[in-house]
Amino acid sequence: MNILEFSGALWIVAFVAGLLGSLTGLGGGVVIVPLLTLYFGVDIHYAVGASLVSVVATSSGAAIAYVREGYSNIRVGMLLEIATTLGASGGALIAARVPANVIAVIFGAVLLSTVYSASQVRRAEDIPKSSDPLAVRLRLEGSYPTENGVRHYYVQRVLLGFGLMSVAGLLSGLLGIGSGAMKVLALDKAMGLPFKVSTTTSNFMIGVTAAASAGIYFTQGYIDPALAMPTMLGVLAGSVLGARILAVTHPRILRRVFSGVVLLLGLEMLYKGLTGRL
């Protein structure tokens, strides 16, 4: 295909990725990287570079709407961005030294573990009834709009969440996925935030995380404008639409979309990496 057809196909794929990333908090990169490498034949390092640029666009497009509508917890996001930024810088620095097949296997393993964790729906008794002392001191508690009015929620295990976010940042820099999957699980499972708050706060954070590592990828020559531009524009359009849909979507549906997309791509990335087909 010529450059125009390639850019158009890439824009459509990026639009879908941005839509899914906005709805689930994945950031779009979790779809972009496998599709570029598996179906467009792009070297995984360049795919990661384009993905990081698109992740910044996703965060910019969706985060503003989520903050305005009262879903994102800005105080939690600002605190945890410290951990993700440090991790992302480290991941980007070592990425150029890691073979493509190894990155693909790590990518697939991370996505499959994410599917298992996301499938474990929180029981009513697991919902925090109070916040831990550190969360209270930092005023991390919040509320968000629901069909039945504003709902207040509590925050637990802040230090555990901070540690998991460091790992999430490392994976972001290495894999170019914005680490939204691990961020959502850290916020949802470890810290006890409601799923919609977790996904929207993840979207709020991923732009800063991705920007920290995108600069390093740029200096190493792994960001190609011909890939990054249509990817960024498509993801931005999809993320804006996703922000509008999320407000009227049930969390159970979001979990199913989250798990289905990640499972499919995780299996294929793992297979391609283990068989050396990247």
N, C-alpha and C positions, 0 to 999 in steps of 0.2 A: 504493500500500500504506500501511497505517497505521503508527504509530510502533513498535508491537510487532513487526509483520511485518518492518519495516525493520531493527530491532535484531537480530532472529533471523537474517535473511539475512546481515547484516554479521558476526555472530558466527561463522557457518559459514565464510564467506570468510576471516575472520581466523584461524580455527582451522587451515585448510589452509595459509595463509600462514606461520603460526608453525611448523607442522610442517616445511615446506620450508626456512624460514629457519634452523631449528635443525639440520637435517641438512646443509645446505650452507654455513652460516656467513653467509648473506645477511641475516639479521636480520628477515625477514618484510616489511619495508618495500618491498622490490623488487617484491612482489606486491600489497601493500595500495594503494600510490599509483596504479598503473595501473587497478586494479579500481574504486577509488572514483571516479576521474575518468572512465574510459571507460564503465563500466556503471551506476554509481550517480549520475552527473551532478554530482558534488561539485566545487566549485572547487579547483584544484590546490593552492592555498596552504593551505586547510583540510585537504585530504587529507594534505599533508606534515606538518601539525601533529599530526593523529591518528596518522600513521605513526610520528612520533618518540616519542610516548608509548608506542606498542606496541613499538617497538624496545627501550625501556628494560625493558619487561615480558619480552620475549624473552630479553634478556641475563640478567635476574634469574632466569628460570625454568630456562634451560639451563646457564648458567655454573656454578652451584653443583654440579650433577651432574657436569659435565665435570672440574671441579677435583678433586672427590672421587675420581673414577675414574682420575685421573692423566694426562689427555690435554692439558689446557691448560698452556702455558708462561707462568707468572705473571710472571716477570722480563721476558720479551720484551713481554708485554702492558702492564705498568706503564711500561716505557720508551717504547713507541710511543704510549701514550695522551697523552703530552705534546704530540706533534705533531698527533694527531687532534683534541684538544680546542681547540687554537688555531685550526686550520683550520675546525672546525665553527662556532665563534663568528663568524668572518669570513663564512662562507657564509650563516648565518642573518641577519646584518645586511644583506646585499645582496639577499636573496631577495625582500623585499617590493617592490623596485624593478624586478624582472625580470618581463616579461609571461609569462602562463601558457603560451603557445605556445612561447616560447623555452625555458622550463624543460622542456617536454615533448620538444623536439628534443634538448636536452642529455641528458636522461634516456635517450632511445632510443639515442643515439650511444654513451653510456657502456656501456649494457647490451650492445650489439652488439660493441663492442670487447672486452668481458669474455668473451663467448662464444668469440671467436677465441682469446684467450689461454688460456682454460680448456681448449680442445680440444687444445692442444699438450701431450700427456702427457709427463711427464719421463722421459727415458731413464736407464738404470742408471748410465751414465757421468756424468750431470749431478748425481747425488746427492753432496752435499759429503762429502769424506773427512776434512776438518779444518775448524776454525773460524778466522775471521780474528782478528787480534790484539785488536781492540776487543771482539769477542764473548767472547773468552777472559777479558779483563780484567773485563768486566761479568758474567761467569759465566752466559751465556745458553744454553749447551748444556743438553740435557735428555734425557729418555727417556719412552717411553709404552708401554702394554701392547699386545701383539699376540697372535695365535693361537699363535705360536711362542715366546712369552715376552716379556720386556721388551726393547725395542729402543732403543739409544742413537742420537742424531742430533747433527749439528753445525750451526752457524749461520754464514752468510756475508753480506757486503755489508750491514752494519748501517746505515751512513749512507744508502745507497740506499733501504733499507726505511723509514728515518725520513722521508726526503723524500717518498716515495710516500704515506706515511701522512698527511702534511700535506695533500696533494691529496685523499686519501680523506676527511679531515675536512671540507674545503671542500665536497665533493660531498654529504656527509651533511647539512650545514646548509642547502644549497641545494635538495636533492632529497628529503630526509627518508627516505633508504633505509638509514641506518645505515652506508652505504658498505662493507657487508660484502663485496660483490663485489670491490672493489679491495683491501680488506684481505687477503682470502684469497689473491689473486694476488700481492700484495706479499710476504706471508709464504711462499707456496709457491714462486713463481718467483724473486723477488729474493733472499730470505734462505735459501732451500733447506730450509725446514721440511717435514716430511711432511704430506700433504694433511689427514689427520685432525687433526693438531696445528694446522694452519693454520685449519681451520674452527672448532675449539673455542676457540682463542686469539682468533679474530675475535669469537666470541660473548661471550667474556669482556670484550672491549674496547668493543663497540658501545654498551653501556648508558651508559658514561661519555661517549662521543662524542655520543650523542643527547641526553643530559641537558644538555650544554653549550649546544646550540642550541634545545632545547625551551623553556627559560626565556625566550629571546628571542622565540620565536614566541608564547608566552603573553602577554608584555607587548604584542605587536602585535595581539592579539585573534584569532589564527588557530587557537586550540585550542578546539574546540566539544565540551563534555562529552557531548552526544548522539551524536557520532561517536567520540570518543576512548574512552569507557567500554566499549561492546561490542567495539570493536576490540582494546583492551588485554586484556580477559578472554579473547577467543578466541585471540589470539596466545599468551598465557601458557599456556593449556591445550595448544595445539599444540606449543609449544616443549618442554614437559615430556615429552610423548610422544616427540617427536623425539630427545631426549637418550637415551631408553631404546633407541630403534631404532638409533641411530648405532653403538653399540658392537658390533653384530653385522652391520653392513652393509659390503660391500666398497667401497674408495675409487673403483673404476671406476664402480660404480653411482651413487655420489654425484656424480661428474663429469657423468654423463649426465643426471641429474635437474637438476643445476645448469645445464647448457648448454641443455636443452630448455625449461625454464621461462623463463630469461632471454631466449632467442632469440625466443620467441613474444611476450612482453610488450614487448621492445625494438622489434620491427618495428611493432607496433601503436601504441606511443607515438610513434615517429618519424613514422608515417603521419598520425596525428591531428594532431600538432604542425605538420607541413609543410602540411597541407591546411586548417589553421585550424579544426578541428572540436572544439576544447576550449573 
